Amino acid sequence: MATTAILSALAEEQQGLVERLANPVRVTRAGRDFWRGELQGHSVVLALSRIGKVAAATTATTLIEAFGASRIVFTGVAGGVGHGVHVGNVVVATEFVQHDMDASPIFPRYQIPLYGRSRFACDATLTAMLLEAAREGLTGATGHFYQNSPDQRVAVHAGLIASGDRFVSGATESRGLQAALQAAGFAPLAVEMEGAAVAQVCFDYGVPFAAVRTISDRADDQAHVDFPTFVAEVASRYALAIIGQFLQLLPK
Ligand code: ADE
């Protein structure tokens, strides 16, 4: 059976998945804990990405090389930067860019040297399933959750996510980052610190990849305040609901 890797950015998100794992086996590799087992009849391996692009790339490589992951699905939180992307909304990634990659003037800004590309696309089939899972899995999950749609459904967006080794926590920084990206033709919906690295590793190995991020802050001066509260109260529940629905949609 194909092994699906479920990569969580936060321990709070992973905890619910580990608790639901049938026949759990913990394996330590590269200083990280990986959990093998079954979820809803699927063979899975669970891991924490750790924080930042390098750490996430190591985790993704280990998932593929040591655990034979045949697809990787990533859940986490992100700072919303796109117009109308509010705290409590969900963004399903269609592609990633590294907002801190700059080998200019040797290579165009944002281009990954020797790849001839700046964008790494997510797998279309997995992404469509993740979108459906987010829409279905979060129906009725809202109530008090922030600025969602008037009918209280969680707003789910799909688009570009920008990753970099910075927690973006200032309105001025966020505006500068967006302006520079926009000048190069990128319009990100959200910023985080790992997705583009995992997307690049998956590209290297030809492993399908999809990612979903719940918006924990607006990457502004309030970001550091919103973040811990949001993670504790909301992110773990969202991730669990989305992954539960995703595994229901995933063919066995
Ligand atoms: N993850 C969640 N919020 C973030 C932010 N503002 N910047 C980078 N990564 C994040």
Residues whose N, C-alpha, C, O or C-beta is under 5 A from the ligand:
A	BS01	ADE	V77 A78 G79 R166 F167 V168 S169 V191 E192 M193 S216 D217 A219 A223
